[in-house]
Amino acid sequence: MLLCHRRPGRTHYPDVWDLPGGHVEEGEQTVDALVRELAEELGIIPEPVEGPPWLTLTADGLQLDVYLVDRWRGEPRNVAVDEHDAIRWVGVNELADLDLAHVSYLPMLRGALA
């Protein structure tokens, strides 16, 4: 799974590993936001993402729709250097050692990798 490390100076969720993606703009569908954010953050274009989110997480006043993307065009790279200081492919055995953006991420990401 590809995770992004948020820069320590970020206002929200600094110095933690997070999923790529971001806010849905007004009038934008979540899947369109996913495509836009992956292009802005990783420089990739996901192949058609169909169906509902794999999981929806509601916590701390936020709603996070999580999609599993397993096909894309381009090579993932850290395009959003003002937001992230690193990106990294992570295996299931490494997740517990990472400082994740939210406590609920650990079981959620383990489930995705199972």
N, C-alpha and C positions, 0 to 999 in steps of 0.2 A: 504494500500500500504506500502511496506517495503522500508524505506529510510535509508541511511547511513550518519552519520555525519563525515565529513572530519576533521581530526586533525587540530588544529590551526596552527601548524608549517609546514603544507604542502606548497609547492611552488605554486602550481596552485589550485585555488579555496579553500583557507583555511577557516576553521571554518564555513562551510555551510552544509546544508542537500542536498544530491545528490542521484541519482539513482545508484544502484549497477551496476557494469560493468566497462569496461575500453577500452583500445586501442586494435584495431585490428592489429595483427602482420602481417608482410609481408607474402603474400601468403595464408592468413587465410580468410575464409568467415566470414561475420558478425555473423551468427548464431553459428558458431564454436567458435568464440571469446566470445559470450554470455555464452555458456556452460562452457568454460574454466574459464572465469572471475567469474561466479557464484560459481563454485567449489572453486576457490582461495579465494574469498572474504566472502562467506557465508557458504561454506561447503555443498552445495546442488547440486543435479543434476536435471536440469529441464527435465520433460517428453518431448517427441518429440515436438520441436518447428517447426511448419510448416507455410509456407507462408511468405509473405514479412513482413517487420517491420510494426507495428501499426502506427508509425509516424516517420518521419525523420525530424530532426531539424538541420538547418545549421546556426551557429552563431559564431562570434568571430574566424573565420577561422577553425572551427571544424564542423564535420558532426556527428550527434548523431542519430543512429538508435535505436528506442525504441520498444521493444517487450513486449507484455503482457504475463507474465508467471503465470499461475494459478494452475499448477500441478508440483510437484517436489518430489524427494526422499531425505530424510534427514530432519533434523531440522535446520532452519536458525540460524546461530550464527555468531558472529563477528570473523572471522578467520584472517582477514587482519588488525590486531591491529596496525600495523605500518602506515596504511592509515586512518583507522576510529577509533574514540574513542567511538562510539555507533552505534547501529542499532535500529530502532524503527518502529513499525506498526503505521501508521498514517491514520486517517479518513479525509474525505473531509472537515469537519468543522475546522480541525486543520491546514490545509495547509497555510492559510493566516498569521498565527502566527509564521511560521518558516522562518528562513533566508535560502532561497533556492539558489542553485548554479547558477541559471540563471533566469532572470526576466520572460522568456517565460515559465518556468516550471509551474507556478501557473495555467494558463488556461489549459495547456496540462494535468497536473495531475488531475485537476477537471474534465476534459473531460473523462479521463480514469476511474475515480471513479463513473461517472454518470450512 
